[in-house]
Amino acid sequence: MDRNLISSTLKSLRKEHKLTQVDLALKSGVGLNFVRELEQGKATVRMDKVAQVFDLFDYELVPQKKMK
């Protein structure tokens, strides 16, 4: 899974919906530090919380074969 793709997608969605990081944290039910770390591509974020944040935008995380 490409952390850069996840973090850049989240940041784009947040900006598209005109949300601050604080707004996103409150609306998705996670902490502000988690949102910051997720947008920075931190490798050790909890996947259940990543899914929780993306659910706000009707996105889901799915396993897929790596593209070469």
PDB file of N, H, CA, C and O in Angstrom:
ATOM      1  N   MET A   1       0.851  -1.172   0.000  1.00  0.00           N
ATOM      2  CA  MET A   1       0.000   0.000   0.000  1.00  0.00           C
ATOM      3  C   MET A   1       0.895   1.232   0.000  1.00  0.00           C
ATOM      4  O   MET A   1       1.861   1.312   0.758  1.00  0.00           O
ATOM      5  N   ASP A   2       0.574   2.155  -0.827  1.00  0.00           N
ATOM      6  H   ASP A   2      -0.211   2.090  -1.443  1.00  0.00           H
ATOM      7  CA  ASP A   2       1.399   3.344  -0.985  1.00  0.00           C
ATOM      8  C   ASP A   2       0.957   4.421   0.003  1.00  0.00           C
ATOM      9  O   ASP A   2      -0.103   5.029  -0.151  1.00  0.00           O
ATOM     10  N   ARG A   3       1.801   4.647   1.034  1.00  0.00           N
ATOM     11  H   ARG A   3       2.661   4.153   1.159  1.00  0.00           H
ATOM     12  CA  ARG A   3       1.466   5.662   2.043  1.00  0.00           C
ATOM     13  C   ARG A   3       1.323   7.043   1.423  1.00  0.00           C
ATOM     14  O   ARG A   3       0.481   7.836   1.844  1.00  0.00           O
ATOM     15  N   ASN A   4       2.151   7.329   0.417  1.00  0.00           N
ATOM     16  H   ASN A   4       2.835   6.685   0.074  1.00  0.00           H
ATOM     17  CA  ASN A   4       2.074   8.645  -0.207  1.00  0.00           C
ATOM     18  C   ASN A   4       0.737   8.855  -0.913  1.00  0.00           C
ATOM     19  O   ASN A   4       0.182   9.953  -0.889  1.00  0.00           O
ATOM     20  N   LEU A   5       0.229   7.807  -1.536  1.00  0.00           N
ATOM     21  H   LEU A   5       0.680   6.915  -1.556  1.00  0.00           H
ATOM     22  CA  LEU A   5      -1.071   7.904  -2.204  1.00  0.00           C
ATOM     23  C   LEU A   5      -2.184   8.122  -1.189  1.00  0.00           C
ATOM     24  O   LEU A   5      -3.088   8.925  -1.419  1.00  0.00           O
ATOM     25  N   ILE A   6      -2.121   7.413  -0.072  1.00  0.00           N
ATOM     26  H   ILE A   6      -1.386   6.761   0.114  1.00  0.00           H
ATOM     27  CA  ILE A   6      -3.136   7.578   0.971  1.00  0.00           C
ATOM     28  C   ILE A   6      -3.094   8.981   1.537  1.00  0.00           C
ATOM     29  O   ILE A   6      -4.131   9.635   1.655  1.00  0.00           O
ATOM     30  N   SER A   7      -1.912   9.450   1.887  1.00  0.00           N
ATOM     31  H   SER A   7      -1.070   8.919   1.791  1.00  0.00           H
ATOM     32  CA  SER A   7      -1.807  10.780   2.505  1.00  0.00           C
ATOM     33  C   SER A   7      -2.189  11.880   1.523  1.00  0.00           C
ATOM     34  O   SER A   7      -2.878  12.828   1.901  1.00  0.00           O
ATOM     35  N   SER A   8      -1.755  11.773   0.269  1.00  0.00           N
ATOM     36  H   SER A   8      -1.195  11.004  -0.038  1.00  0.00           H
ATOM     37  CA  SER A   8      -2.094  12.821  -0.697  1.00  0.00           C
ATOM     38  C   SER A   8      -3.582  12.810  -1.048  1.00  0.00           C
ATOM     39  O   SER A   8      -4.179  13.866  -1.262  1.00  0.00           O
ATOM     40  N   THR A   9      -4.180  11.618  -1.107  1.00  0.00           N
ATOM     41  H   THR A   9      -3.695  10.761  -0.933  1.00  0.00           H
ATOM     42  CA  THR A   9      -5.616  11.525  -1.383  1.00  0.00           C
ATOM     43  C   THR A   9      -6.414  12.152  -0.256  1.00  0.00           C
ATOM     44  O   THR A   9      -7.348  12.918  -0.494  1.00  0.00           O
ATOM     45  N   LEU A  10      -6.044  11.826   0.964  1.00  0.00           N
ATOM     46  H   LEU A  10      -5.285  11.204   1.158  1.00  0.00           H
ATOM     47  CA  LEU A  10      -6.754  12.393   2.106  1.00  0.00           C
ATOM     48  C   LEU A  10      -6.641  13.910   2.126  1.00  0.00           C
ATOM     49  O   LEU A  10      -7.637  14.606   2.323  1.00  0.00           O
ATOM     50  N   LYS A  11      -5.448  14.418   1.925  1.00  0.00           N
ATOM     51  H   LYS A  11      -4.639  13.853   1.765  1.00  0.00           H
ATOM     52  CA  LYS A  11      -5.249  15.862   1.951  1.00  0.00           C
ATOM     53  C   LYS A  11      -6.073  16.542   0.849  1.00  0.00           C
ATOM     54  O   LYS A  11      -6.671  17.592   1.083  1.00  0.00           O
ATOM     55  N   SER A  12      -6.104  15.953  -0.334  1.00  0.00           N
ATOM     56  H   SER A  12      -5.617  15.100  -0.524  1.00  0.00           H
ATOM     57  CA  SER A  12      -6.895  16.505  -1.439  1.00  0.00           C
ATOM     58  C   SER A  12      -8.388  16.497  -1.114  1.00  0.00           C
ATOM     59  O   SER A  12      -9.088  17.480  -1.360  1.00  0.00           O
ATOM     60  N   LEU A  13      -8.869  15.388  -0.563  1.00  0.00           N
ATOM     61  H   LEU A  13      -8.301  14.590  -0.364  1.00  0.00           H
ATOM     62  CA  LEU A  13     -10.285  15.301  -0.195  1.00  0.00           C
ATOM     63  C   LEU A  13     -10.639  16.330   0.874  1.00  0.00           C
ATOM     64  O   LEU A  13     -11.684  16.977   0.810  1.00  0.00           O
ATOM     65  N   ARG A  14      -9.755  16.468   1.854  1.00  0.00           N
ATOM     66  H   ARG A  14      -8.907  15.942   1.907  1.00  0.00           H
ATOM     67  CA  ARG A  14     -10.003  17.434   2.932  1.00  0.00           C
ATOM     68  C   ARG A  14     -10.101  18.846   2.373  1.00  0.00           C
ATOM     69  O   ARG A  14     -11.001  19.604   2.736  1.00  0.00           O
ATOM     70  N   LYS A  15      -9.181  19.195   1.495  1.00  0.00           N
ATOM     71  H   LYS A  15      -8.450  18.580   1.199  1.00  0.00           H
ATOM     72  CA  LYS A  15      -9.191  20.545   0.919  1.00  0.00           C
ATOM     73  C   LYS A  15     -10.376  20.740  -0.015  1.00  0.00           C
ATOM     74  O   LYS A  15     -10.982  21.811  -0.039  1.00  0.00           O
ATOM     75  N   GLU A  16     -10.706  19.708  -0.785  1.00  0.00           N
ATOM     76  H   GLU A  16     -10.214  18.838  -0.765  1.00  0.00           H
ATOM     77  CA  GLU A  16     -11.858  19.771  -1.691  1.00  0.00           C
ATOM     78  C   GLU A  16     -13.150  20.054  -0.928  1.00  0.00           C
ATOM     79  O   GLU A  16     -14.030  20.763  -1.416  1.00  0.00           O
ATOM     80  N   HIS A  17     -13.251  19.496   0.265  1.00  0.00           N
ATOM     81  H   HIS A  17     -12.536  18.920   0.662  1.00  0.00           H
ATOM     82  CA  HIS A  17     -14.435  19.690   1.101  1.00  0.00           C
ATOM     83  C   HIS A  17     -14.294  20.873   2.054  1.00  0.00           C
ATOM     84  O   HIS A  17     -15.126  21.086   2.936  1.00  0.00           O
ATOM     85  N   LYS A  18     -13.218  21.637   1.854  1.00  0.00           N
ATOM     86  H   LYS A  18     -12.541  21.465   1.138  1.00  0.00           H
ATOM     87  CA  LYS A  18     -12.965  22.865   2.630  1.00  0.00           C
ATOM     88  C   LYS A  18     -12.954  22.606   4.143  1.00  0.00           C
ATOM     89  O   LYS A  18     -13.566  23.333   4.926  1.00  0.00           O
ATOM     90  N   LEU A  19     -12.239  21.548   4.520  1.00  0.00           N
ATOM     91  H   LEU A  19     -11.742  20.958   3.885  1.00  0.00           H
ATOM     92  CA  LEU A  19     -12.112  21.204   5.931  1.00  0.00           C
ATOM     93  C   LEU A  19     -10.687  21.485   6.403  1.00  0.00           C
ATOM     94  O   LEU A  19      -9.724  21.251   5.674  1.00  0.00           O
ATOM     95  N   THR A  20     -10.569  21.978   7.602  1.00  0.00           N
ATOM     96  H   THR A  20     -11.352  22.169   8.194  1.00  0.00           H
ATOM     97  CA  THR A  20      -9.257  22.079   8.224  1.00  0.00           C
ATOM     98  C   THR A  20      -8.920  20.709   8.803  1.00  0.00           C
ATOM     99  O   THR A  20      -9.775  19.825   8.844  1.00  0.00           O
ATOM    100  N   GLN A  21      -7.699  20.533   9.245  1.00  0.00           N
ATOM    101  H   GLN A  21      -7.004  21.251   9.212  1.00  0.00           H
ATOM    102  CA  GLN A  21      -7.339  19.282   9.897  1.00  0.00           C
ATOM    103  C   GLN A  21      -8.158  19.106  11.176  1.00  0.00           C
ATOM    104  O   GLN A  21      -8.544  17.989  11.521  1.00  0.00           O
ATOM    105  N   VAL A  22      -8.417  20.197  11.868  1.00  0.00           N
ATOM    106  H   VAL A  22      -8.104  21.104  11.588  1.00  0.00           H
ATOM    107  CA  VAL A  22      -9.240  20.139  13.088  1.00  0.00           C
ATOM    108  C   VAL A  22     -10.649  19.684  12.744  1.00  0.00           C
ATOM    109  O   VAL A  22     -11.201  18.813  13.415  1.00  0.00           O
ATOM    110  N   ASP A  23     -11.239  20.269  11.696  1.00  0.00           N
ATOM    111  H   ASP A  23     -10.790  20.977  11.150  1.00  0.00           H
ATOM    112  CA  ASP A  23     -12.584  19.877  11.262  1.00  0.00           C
ATOM    113  C   ASP A  23     -12.633  18.390  10.929  1.00  0.00           C
ATOM    114  O   ASP A  23     -13.548  17.678  11.344  1.00  0.00           O
ATOM    115  N   LEU A  24     -11.636  17.932  10.175  1.00  0.00           N
ATOM    116  H   LEU A  24     -10.893  18.511   9.839  1.00  0.00           H
ATOM    117  CA  LEU A  24     -11.600  16.535   9.769  1.00  0.00           C
ATOM    118  C   LEU A  24     -11.508  15.617  10.980  1.00  0.00           C
ATOM    119  O   LEU A  24     -12.198  14.599  11.045  1.00  0.00           O
ATOM    120  N   ALA A  25     -10.672  15.968  11.921  1.00  0.00           N
ATOM    121  H   ALA A  25     -10.112  16.795  11.868  1.00  0.00           H
ATOM    122  CA  ALA A  25     -10.531  15.161  13.136  1.00  0.00           C
ATOM    123  C   ALA A  25     -11.857  15.080  13.890  1.00  0.00           C
ATOM    124  O   ALA A  25     -12.270  14.000  14.312  1.00  0.00           O
ATOM    125  N   LEU A  26     -12.512  16.209  14.055  1.00  0.00           N
ATOM    126  H   LEU A  26     -12.177  17.087  13.712  1.00  0.00           H
ATOM    127  CA  LEU A  26     -13.784  16.228  14.784  1.00  0.00           C
ATOM    128  C   LEU A  26     -14.870  15.451  14.059  1.00  0.00           C
ATOM    129  O   LEU A  26     -15.589  14.667  14.677  1.00  0.00           O
ATOM    130  N   LYS A  27     -14.995  15.661  12.757  1.00  0.00           N
ATOM    131  H   LYS A  27     -14.411  16.298  12.255  1.00  0.00           H
ATOM    132  CA  LYS A  27     -16.061  15.015  11.994  1.00  0.00           C
ATOM    133  C   LYS A  27     -15.859  13.505  11.851  1.00  0.00           C
ATOM    134  O   LYS A  27     -16.828  12.750  11.775  1.00  0.00           O
ATOM    135  N   SER A  28     -14.608  13.073  11.816  1.00  0.00           N
ATOM    136  H   SER A  28     -13.820  13.687  11.878  1.00  0.00           H
ATOM    137  CA  SER A  28     -14.358  11.651  11.625  1.00  0.00           C
ATOM    138  C   SER A  28     -14.152  10.900  12.943  1.00  0.00           C
ATOM    139  O   SER A  28     -14.108   9.670  12.961  1.00  0.00           O
ATOM    140  N   GLY A  29     -14.029  11.638  14.036  1.00  0.00           N
ATOM    141  H   GLY A  29     -14.065  12.637  14.022  1.00  0.00           H
ATOM    142  CA  GLY A  29     -13.921  11.003  15.343  1.00  0.00           C
ATOM    143  C   GLY A  29     -12.537  10.502  15.701  1.00  0.00           C
ATOM    144  O   GLY A  29     -12.394   9.589  16.515  1.00  0.00           O
ATOM    145  N   VAL A  30     -11.515  11.093  15.097  1.00  0.00           N
ATOM    146  H   VAL A  30     -11.630  11.835  14.436  1.00  0.00           H
ATOM    147  CA  VAL A  30     -10.144  10.739  15.447  1.00  0.00           C
ATOM    148  C   VAL A  30      -9.448  11.976  15.995  1.00  0.00           C
ATOM    149  O   VAL A  30      -9.998  13.076  15.937  1.00  0.00           O
ATOM    150  N   GLY A  31      -8.263  11.806  16.518  1.00  0.00           N
ATOM    151  H   GLY A  31      -7.816  10.913  16.565  1.00  0.00           H
ATOM    152  CA  GLY A  31      -7.529  12.931  17.071  1.00  0.00           C
ATOM    153  C   GLY A  31      -6.821  13.752  16.011  1.00  0.00           C
ATOM    154  O   GLY A  31      -6.518  13.261  14.923  1.00  0.00           O
ATOM    155  N   LEU A  32      -6.563  15.000  16.341  1.00  0.00           N
ATOM    156  H   LEU A  32      -6.809  15.398  17.225  1.00  0.00           H
ATOM    157  CA  LEU A  32      -5.865  15.902  15.427  1.00  0.00           C
ATOM    158  C   LEU A  32      -4.473  15.370  15.096  1.00  0.00           C
ATOM    159  O   LEU A  32      -4.054  15.424  13.940  1.00  0.00           O
ATOM    160  N   ASN A  33      -3.758  14.863  16.081  1.00  0.00           N
ATOM    161  H   ASN A  33      -4.098  14.819  17.020  1.00  0.00           H
ATOM    162  CA  ASN A  33      -2.420  14.318  15.811  1.00  0.00           C
ATOM    163  C   ASN A  33      -2.482  13.166  14.814  1.00  0.00           C
ATOM    164  O   ASN A  33      -1.595  13.015  13.974  1.00  0.00           O
ATOM    165  N   PHE A  34      -3.529  12.358  14.911  1.00  0.00           N
ATOM    166  H   PHE A  34      -4.249  12.481  15.593  1.00  0.00           H
ATOM    167  CA  PHE A  34      -3.678  11.255  13.959  1.00  0.00           C
ATOM    168  C   PHE A  34      -3.830  11.791  12.542  1.00  0.00           C
ATOM    169  O   PHE A  34      -3.191  11.288  11.618  1.00  0.00           O
ATOM    170  N   VAL A  35      -4.670  12.807  12.362  1.00  0.00           N
ATOM    171  H   VAL A  35      -5.190  13.216  13.113  1.00  0.00           H
ATOM    172  CA  VAL A  35      -4.873  13.395  11.031  1.00  0.00           C
ATOM    173  C   VAL A  35      -3.553  13.946  10.507  1.00  0.00           C
ATOM    174  O   VAL A  35      -3.210  13.734   9.344  1.00  0.00           O
ATOM    175  N   ARG A  36      -2.824  14.640  11.342  1.00  0.00           N
ATOM    176  H   ARG A  36      -3.102  14.813  12.286  1.00  0.00           H
ATOM    177  CA  ARG A  36      -1.538  15.207  10.923  1.00  0.00           C
ATOM    178  C   ARG A  36      -0.567  14.107  10.506  1.00  0.00           C
ATOM    179  O   ARG A  36       0.081  14.207   9.464  1.00  0.00           O
ATOM    180  N   GLU A  37      -0.470  13.064  11.317  1.00  0.00           N
ATOM    181  H   GLU A  37      -0.997  12.983  12.164  1.00  0.00           H
ATOM    182  CA  GLU A  37       0.437  11.966  10.996  1.00  0.00           C
ATOM    183  C   GLU A  37       0.010  11.240   9.724  1.00  0.00           C
ATOM    184  O   GLU A  37       0.853  10.836   8.924  1.00  0.00           O
ATOM    185  N   LEU A  38      -1.273  11.077   9.542  1.00  0.00           N
ATOM    186  H   LEU A  38      -1.958  11.405  10.193  1.00  0.00           H
ATOM    187  CA  LEU A  38      -1.785  10.422   8.343  1.00  0.00           C
ATOM    188  C   LEU A  38      -1.449  11.234   7.098  1.00  0.00           C
ATOM    189  O   LEU A  38      -1.004  10.675   6.096  1.00  0.00           O
ATOM    190  N   GLU A  39      -1.657  12.531   7.152  1.00  0.00           N
ATOM    191  H   GLU A  39      -2.019  12.985   7.966  1.00  0.00           H
ATOM    192  CA  GLU A  39      -1.342  13.384   6.006  1.00  0.00           C
ATOM    193  C   GLU A  39       0.161  13.455   5.743  1.00  0.00           C
ATOM    194  O   GLU A  39       0.581  13.737   4.620  1.00  0.00           O
ATOM    195  N   GLN A  40       0.966  13.205   6.762  1.00  0.00           N
ATOM    196  H   GLN A  40       0.625  12.976   7.674  1.00  0.00           H
ATOM    197  CA  GLN A  40       2.426  13.207   6.588  1.00  0.00           C
ATOM    198  C   GLN A  40       2.948  11.845   6.136  1.00  0.00           C
ATOM    199  O   GLN A  40       4.140  11.698   5.866  1.00  0.00           O
ATOM    200  N   GLY A  41       2.074  10.860   6.052  1.00  0.00           N
ATOM    201  H   GLY A  41       1.105  10.980   6.271  1.00  0.00           H
ATOM    202  CA  GLY A  41       2.469   9.537   5.577  1.00  0.00           C
ATOM    203  C   GLY A  41       3.170   8.685   6.606  1.00  0.00           C
ATOM    204  O   GLY A  41       3.968   7.819   6.248  1.00  0.00           O
ATOM    205  N   LYS A  42       2.892   8.909   7.876  1.00  0.00           N
ATOM    206  H   LYS A  42       2.244   9.613   8.167  1.00  0.00           H
ATOM    207  CA  LYS A  42       3.521   8.109   8.931  1.00  0.00           C
ATOM    208  C   LYS A  42       3.189   6.628   8.731  1.00  0.00           C
ATOM    209  O   LYS A  42       2.042   6.262   8.476  1.00  0.00           O
ATOM    210  N   ALA A  43       4.190   5.812   8.849  1.00  0.00           N
ATOM    211  H   ALA A  43       5.122   6.109   9.056  1.00  0.00           H
ATOM    212  CA  ALA A  43       4.052   4.388   8.535  1.00  0.00           C
ATOM    213  C   ALA A  43       3.294   3.584   9.584  1.00  0.00           C
ATOM    214  O   ALA A  43       2.824   2.486   9.284  1.00  0.00           O
ATOM    215  N   THR A  44       3.163   4.092  10.793  1.00  0.00           N
ATOM    216  H   THR A  44       3.544   4.983  11.037  1.00  0.00           H
ATOM    217  CA  THR A  44       2.600   3.278  11.870  1.00  0.00           C
ATOM    218  C   THR A  44       1.191   3.683  12.288  1.00  0.00           C
ATOM    219  O   THR A  44       0.789   3.404  13.418  1.00  0.00           O
ATOM    220  N   VAL A  45       0.440   4.325  11.422  1.00  0.00           N
ATOM    221  H   VAL A  45       0.766   4.551  10.504  1.00  0.00           H
ATOM    222  CA  VAL A  45      -0.934   4.690  11.783  1.00  0.00           C
ATOM    223  C   VAL A  45      -1.814   3.439  11.798  1.00  0.00           C
ATOM    224  O   VAL A  45      -1.536   2.469  11.093  1.00  0.00           O
ATOM    225  N   ARG A  46      -2.861   3.469  12.593  1.00  0.00           N
ATOM    226  H   ARG A  46      -3.087   4.257  13.165  1.00  0.00           H
ATOM    227  CA  ARG A  46      -3.784   2.333  12.704  1.00  0.00           C
ATOM    228  C   ARG A  46      -4.729   2.314  11.506  1.00  0.00           C
ATOM    229  O   ARG A  46      -5.376   3.313  11.190  1.00  0.00           O
ATOM    230  N   MET A  47      -4.794   1.176  10.857  1.00  0.00           N
ATOM    231  H   MET A  47      -4.269   0.364  11.113  1.00  0.00           H
ATOM    232  CA  MET A  47      -5.607   1.052   9.649  1.00  0.00           C
ATOM    233  C   MET A  47      -7.099   1.221   9.937  1.00  0.00           C
ATOM    234  O   MET A  47      -7.828   1.726   9.084  1.00  0.00           O
ATOM    235  N   ASP A  48      -7.566   0.814  11.108  1.00  0.00           N
ATOM    236  H   ASP A  48      -6.974   0.404  11.801  1.00  0.00           H
ATOM    237  CA  ASP A  48      -8.979   0.994  11.411  1.00  0.00           C
ATOM    238  C   ASP A  48      -9.326   2.481  11.474  1.00  0.00           C
ATOM    239  O   ASP A  48     -10.412   2.890  11.063  1.00  0.00           O
ATOM    240  N   LYS A  49      -8.402   3.281  11.989  1.00  0.00           N
ATOM    241  H   LYS A  49      -7.519   2.948  12.323  1.00  0.00           H
ATOM    242  CA  LYS A  49      -8.648   4.724  12.045  1.00  0.00           C
ATOM    243  C   LYS A  49      -8.521   5.365  10.666  1.00  0.00           C
ATOM    244  O   LYS A  49      -9.246   6.309  10.352  1.00  0.00           O
ATOM    245  N   VAL A  50      -7.608   4.860   9.847  1.00  0.00           N
ATOM    246  H   VAL A  50      -7.019   4.093  10.102  1.00  0.00           H
ATOM    247  CA  VAL A  50      -7.492   5.358   8.469  1.00  0.00           C
ATOM    248  C   VAL A  50      -8.817   5.123   7.753  1.00  0.00           C
ATOM    249  O   VAL A  50      -9.334   6.020   7.087  1.00  0.00           O
ATOM    250  N   ALA A  51      -9.360   3.927   7.889  1.00  0.00           N
ATOM    251  H   ALA A  51      -8.940   3.199   8.430  1.00  0.00           H
ATOM    252  CA  ALA A  51     -10.645   3.605   7.272  1.00  0.00           C
ATOM    253  C   ALA A  51     -11.755   4.498   7.811  1.00  0.00           C
ATOM    254  O   ALA A  51     -12.639   4.913   7.061  1.00  0.00           O
ATOM    255  N   GLN A  52     -11.713   4.792   9.095  1.00  0.00           N
ATOM    256  H   GLN A  52     -10.995   4.454   9.704  1.00  0.00           H
ATOM    257  CA  GLN A  52     -12.716   5.659   9.725  1.00  0.00           C
ATOM    258  C   GLN A  52     -12.689   7.059   9.116  1.00  0.00           C
ATOM    259  O   GLN A  52     -13.741   7.646   8.864  1.00  0.00           O
ATOM    260  N   VAL A  53     -11.504   7.588   8.881  1.00  0.00           N
ATOM    261  H   VAL A  53     -10.650   7.110   9.085  1.00  0.00           H
ATOM    262  CA  VAL A  53     -11.376   8.926   8.289  1.00  0.00           C
ATOM    263  C   VAL A  53     -11.874   8.917   6.853  1.00  0.00           C
ATOM    264  O   VAL A  53     -12.631   9.801   6.453  1.00  0.00           O
ATOM    265  N   PHE A  54     -11.457   7.922   6.074  1.00  0.00           N
ATOM    266  H   PHE A  54     -10.842   7.203   6.399  1.00  0.00           H
ATOM    267  CA  PHE A  54     -11.872   7.867   4.668  1.00  0.00           C
ATOM    268  C   PHE A  54     -13.371   7.612   4.532  1.00  0.00           C
ATOM    269  O   PHE A  54     -13.969   8.015   3.534  1.00  0.00           O
ATOM    270  N   ASP A  55     -13.983   6.961   5.498  1.00  0.00           N
ATOM    271  H   ASP A  55     -13.498   6.634   6.309  1.00  0.00           H
ATOM    272  CA  ASP A  55     -15.423   6.718   5.471  1.00  0.00           C
ATOM    273  C   ASP A  55     -16.208   8.023   5.430  1.00  0.00           C
ATOM    274  O   ASP A  55     -17.303   8.070   4.868  1.00  0.00           O
ATOM    275  N   LEU A  56     -15.671   9.062   6.009  1.00  0.00           N
ATOM    276  H   LEU A  56     -14.782   9.024   6.466  1.00  0.00           H
ATOM    277  CA  LEU A  56     -16.320  10.373   5.990  1.00  0.00           C
ATOM    278  C   LEU A  56     -16.556  10.850   4.555  1.00  0.00           C
ATOM    279  O   LEU A  56     -17.524  11.560   4.284  1.00  0.00           O
ATOM    280  N   PHE A  57     -15.665  10.454   3.637  1.00  0.00           N
ATOM    281  H   PHE A  57     -14.879   9.877   3.858  1.00  0.00           H
ATOM    282  CA  PHE A  57     -15.759  10.865   2.238  1.00  0.00           C
ATOM    283  C   PHE A  57     -16.325   9.762   1.342  1.00  0.00           C
ATOM    284  O   PHE A  57     -16.247   9.853   0.117  1.00  0.00           O
ATOM    285  N   ASP A  58     -16.894   8.723   1.953  1.00  0.00           N
ATOM    286  H   ASP A  58     -16.957   8.649   2.948  1.00  0.00           H
ATOM    287  CA  ASP A  58     -17.423   7.564   1.234  1.00  0.00           C
ATOM    288  C   ASP A  58     -16.348   6.834   0.429  1.00  0.00           C
ATOM    289  O   ASP A  58     -16.605   6.356  -0.676  1.00  0.00           O
ATOM    290  N   TYR A  59     -15.149   6.755   0.991  1.00  0.00           N
ATOM    291  H   TYR A  59     -14.940   7.144   1.888  1.00  0.00           H
ATOM    292  CA  TYR A  59     -14.049   5.991   0.408  1.00  0.00           C
ATOM    293  C   TYR A  59     -13.808   4.785   1.297  1.00  0.00           C
ATOM    294  O   TYR A  59     -14.119   4.804   2.488  1.00  0.00           O
ATOM    295  N   GLU A  60     -13.256   3.742   0.712  1.00  0.00           N
ATOM    296  H   GLU A  60     -13.003   3.726  -0.256  1.00  0.00           H
ATOM    297  CA  GLU A  60     -12.889   2.588   1.513  1.00  0.00           C
ATOM    298  C   GLU A  60     -11.504   2.112   1.095  1.00  0.00           C
ATOM    299  O   GLU A  60     -11.071   2.321  -0.039  1.00  0.00           O
ATOM    300  N   LEU A  61     -10.831   1.480   2.021  1.00  0.00           N
ATOM    301  H   LEU A  61     -11.182   1.310   2.942  1.00  0.00           H
ATOM    302  CA  LEU A  61      -9.530   0.901   1.730  1.00  0.00           C
ATOM    303  C   LEU A  61      -9.735  -0.546   1.327  1.00  0.00           C
ATOM    304  O   LEU A  61     -10.406  -1.305   2.027  1.00  0.00           O
ATOM    305  N   VAL A  62      -9.164  -0.923   0.213  1.00  0.00           N
ATOM    306  H   VAL A  62      -8.619  -0.307  -0.356  1.00  0.00           H
ATOM    307  CA  VAL A  62      -9.309  -2.291  -0.249  1.00  0.00           C
ATOM    308  C   VAL A  62      -7.953  -2.838  -0.662  1.00  0.00           C
ATOM    309  O   VAL A  62      -7.123  -2.107  -1.202  1.00  0.00           O
ATOM    310  N   PRO A  63      -7.727  -4.107  -0.412  1.00  0.00           N
ATOM    311  CA  PRO A  63      -6.479  -4.706  -0.868  1.00  0.00           C
ATOM    312  C   PRO A  63      -6.523  -4.879  -2.391  1.00  0.00           C
ATOM    313  O   PRO A  63      -7.551  -5.234  -2.968  1.00  0.00           O
ATOM    314  N   GLN A  64      -5.411  -4.625  -3.001  1.00  0.00           N
ATOM    315  H   GLN A  64      -4.575  -4.336  -2.532  1.00  0.00           H
ATOM    316  CA  GLN A  64      -5.342  -4.837  -4.431  1.00  0.00           C
ATOM    317  C   GLN A  64      -3.930  -5.225  -4.796  1.00  0.00           C
ATOM    318  O   GLN A  64      -2.985  -4.923  -4.067  1.00  0.00           O
ATOM    319  N   LYS A  65      -3.785  -5.885  -5.909  1.00  0.00           N
ATOM    320  H   LYS A  65      -4.552  -6.130  -6.502  1.00  0.00           H
ATOM    321  CA  LYS A  65      -2.479  -6.311  -6.374  1.00  0.00           C
ATOM    322  C   LYS A  65      -1.645  -5.085  -6.718  1.00  0.00           C
ATOM    323  O   LYS A  65      -2.152  -4.113  -7.278  1.00  0.00           O
ATOM    324  N   LYS A  66      -0.375  -5.139  -6.382  1.00  0.00           N
ATOM    325  H   LYS A  66       0.037  -5.929  -5.927  1.00  0.00           H
ATOM    326  CA  LYS A  66       0.525  -4.037  -6.682  1.00  0.00           C
ATOM    327  C   LYS A  66       0.637  -3.820  -8.180  1.00  0.00           C
ATOM    328  O   LYS A  66       0.678  -4.771  -8.961  1.00  0.00           O
ATOM    329  N   MET A  67       0.685  -2.575  -8.559  1.00  0.00           N
ATOM    330  H   MET A  67       0.652  -1.803  -7.924  1.00  0.00           H
ATOM    331  CA  MET A  67       0.863  -2.229  -9.963  1.00  0.00           C
ATOM    332  C   MET A  67       2.359  -2.171 -10.238  1.00  0.00           C
ATOM    333  O   MET A  67       3.124  -1.651  -9.426  1.00  0.00           O
ATOM    334  N   LYS A  68       2.769  -2.694 -11.360  1.00  0.00           N
ATOM    335  H   LYS A  68       2.148  -3.117 -12.020  1.00  0.00           H
ATOM    336  CA  LYS A  68       4.203  -2.703 -11.708  1.00  0.00           C
ATOM    337  C   LYS A  68       4.511  -1.699 -12.775  1.00  0.00           C
ATOM    338  O   LYS A  68       5.663  -1.571 -13.188  1.00  0.00           O
TER     339      LYS A  68
END
